[in-house]
Amino acid sequence: LRMLQVKLIITGDDFGYCPRRNQGIVDCFLAGAVSNVSLLVNGSAAADAAKLARRYNIPIGLHANLSEGSPVCEVLKTNSSLLNQDGFFHGKMGFRTALSKGLLKMSEVKQELKAQVELFRELTGHLPPHMDGHQHVHVLPEVRNVFAEVLEEYGIKYTRVPIEPGLHNCDWIPPSLMDFYLGVEEDSFNTVDVFTKHGIRWADIYIGLSTMGRNMSVSSIQSAIDSAVQQLPARAPRGGTVTIELMVHPGYPSVPPVGGCGEGPDDFSQSWERLHELQTLIKPELQSHYKSRNIQLCSFKDL
């Protein structure tokens, strides 16, 4: 375990969701608790987030969103298979239902993903070094193929494949949520070949489902990292460097009506769990744990 050099990418998701989320993520970055961020370009504070990333030199990628709020592609804002009867995206579960019923046009998914990459470039001045999916939509059947095509077309090298080692042993996760996570895991297993075929890469280890919101603690992060690294030597890459991505959602809770991606902030963004993540991530004992384990924080563009 001593021999392995571990590179840890701590990604703050949903950057751009609202000013209070942006502030929380920036505070985490400045405290050395987050090393990478993922921008929601349809978030109500996306332009502000891009400015903050530039000001503080925060490594930033794209959090592709097909499930919450409004599309950024003009053509799709009025009449598209991606919208429900209220004119917004179908939602986390609604998107999955519409997809399984064959109601979503993949040509429109592709159009929207490309529009989000273009808007990201407009806001930040560069293409995203990494691109993942809000609510894990990017590993869903059919979507995964289109997503991979878009990444390959733009030369975006890195993504996220949310297969978390040890997830099955997490008995604190309520059954309904565990069902969702196991669905995400199965979709992720089925995505590996598609992403590989398109030359897309991702971290050796993903962590983030078992440590989300109220389940985050110094010890839950430490043990998730330690157990993941211990399982690894069998398939440790050459050179003895292992990359881990830890997905986090820190921030100060959203205060309606400010925030969201077009329809106002959701429950999770308004809850105490965001602040709980922020307060946990900045704890000095986490930072000293990284040091003692030879863990170096970095971003995708450092790989």
PyMOL commands that set and color helices and strands:
alter all, ss='L'
color gray80, all
select helices_A, chain A and resi 19-30+46-56+74-76+92-100+106-124+134-139+143-154+167-169+175-189+192-197+213-215+218-231+233-235+238-240+267-270+272-281+284-292+300-302
alter helices_A, ss='H'
color red, helices_A
select strands_A, chain A and resi 5-15+36-39+60-64+131-133+205-207+241-248+295-297
alter strands_A, ss='S'
color yellow, strands_A
deselect
rebuild
show_as cartoon
